[in-house]
């Protein structure tokens, strides 16, 4: 196997999660031996604890840091302190201990929530420091953003090879459909299937529907992370996205139509929209390591809905 990953031991935090399982699958497709992919279980290793982190980074060549506490707007509003502390401490400890353990490369996966609330569309990496993030997810976004600061500082002072990726909202098969913590696509899929099954005349959806979002199919995101791990070694952050936007209103009606829900959609304007618009400029990812999303939104959405129906309805 002529590959960057040949004979390397790779630590994938969050490797059992939604994105993590896809990243691990891509590594296996690259020919990486399963024994060389290390996945620390949260039940065994609390990565907020320095002693635990020292253990998991020992004899590791590459770290892909995916582990995070995540959730939708409601979850972020209810748990801001946890979102800040857990994500910040995990990342800081991992990167610091990785440097001390002479890990060859650290891939920090951030979030589009790092961007300012009002950012010119499409979001360019240069806009990252132009303002404060959207309030409902600022603690999470800022915690992740500090990993960019840390990665650049450690590169400058220690020559440590850490990179920082900024993926847009992910979706796909295996997503989290728990209404207490899910993001918008799985939340809407569950809502409309539940309403259809129960014969409900209406479905309430948060916000005005005017906010826009960009979505990247999870397999494409995993592919981008692997490509960046292999080929990108610079301090500047890199956007990972599909390069389009859709309003929440259009998204809701599209999902309802695919599922076959024929009732009314009611917009609960007492609930927040979150960030007004989101869409990334993805030119740098294509230029630096050749990534371009290949799964159309229509295809990815149908795959996700089919997955949910098979796993939770059939």
HELIX and SHEET records of a PDB file:
HELIX    1   1 UNK A   18  UNK A   29  1                                  12    
HELIX    2   2 UNK A   34  UNK A   36  5                                   3    
HELIX    3   3 UNK A   50  UNK A   57  1                                   8    
HELIX    4   4 UNK A   73  UNK A   78  1                                   6    
HELIX    5   5 UNK A   80  UNK A  100  1                                  21    
HELIX    6   6 UNK A  112  UNK A  114  5                                   3    
HELIX    7   7 UNK A  125  UNK A  127  5                                   3    
HELIX    8   8 UNK A  135  UNK A  137  5                                   3    
HELIX    9   9 UNK A  138  UNK A  158  1                                  21    
HELIX   10  10 UNK A  184  UNK A  198  1                                  15    
HELIX   11  11 UNK A  218  UNK A  231  1                                  14    
HELIX   12  12 UNK A  248  UNK A  259  1                                  12    
HELIX   13  13 UNK A  283  UNK A  289  1                                   7    
HELIX   14  14 UNK A  297  UNK A  308  1                                  12    
HELIX   15  15 UNK A  309  UNK A  313  3                                   5    
SHEET    1   A 6 UNK A  37  UNK A  38  0                                        
SHEET    2   A 6 UNK A  10  UNK A  13  1                                        
SHEET    3   A 6 UNK A  62  UNK A  65  1                                        
SHEET    4   A 6 UNK A 105  UNK A 109  1                                        
SHEET    5   A 6 UNK A 162  UNK A 167  1                                        
SHEET    6   A 6 UNK A 238  UNK A 240  1                                        
SHEET    1   B 2 UNK A 169  UNK A 171  0                                        
SHEET    2   B 2 UNK A 215  UNK A 217  1                                        
SHEET    1   C 2 UNK A 202  UNK A 206  0                                        
SHEET    2   C 2 UNK A 264  UNK A 268  1                                        
SHEET    1   D 2 UNK A 212  UNK A 213  0                                        
SHEET    2   D 2 UNK A 246  UNK A 247 -1                                        
END                                                                             
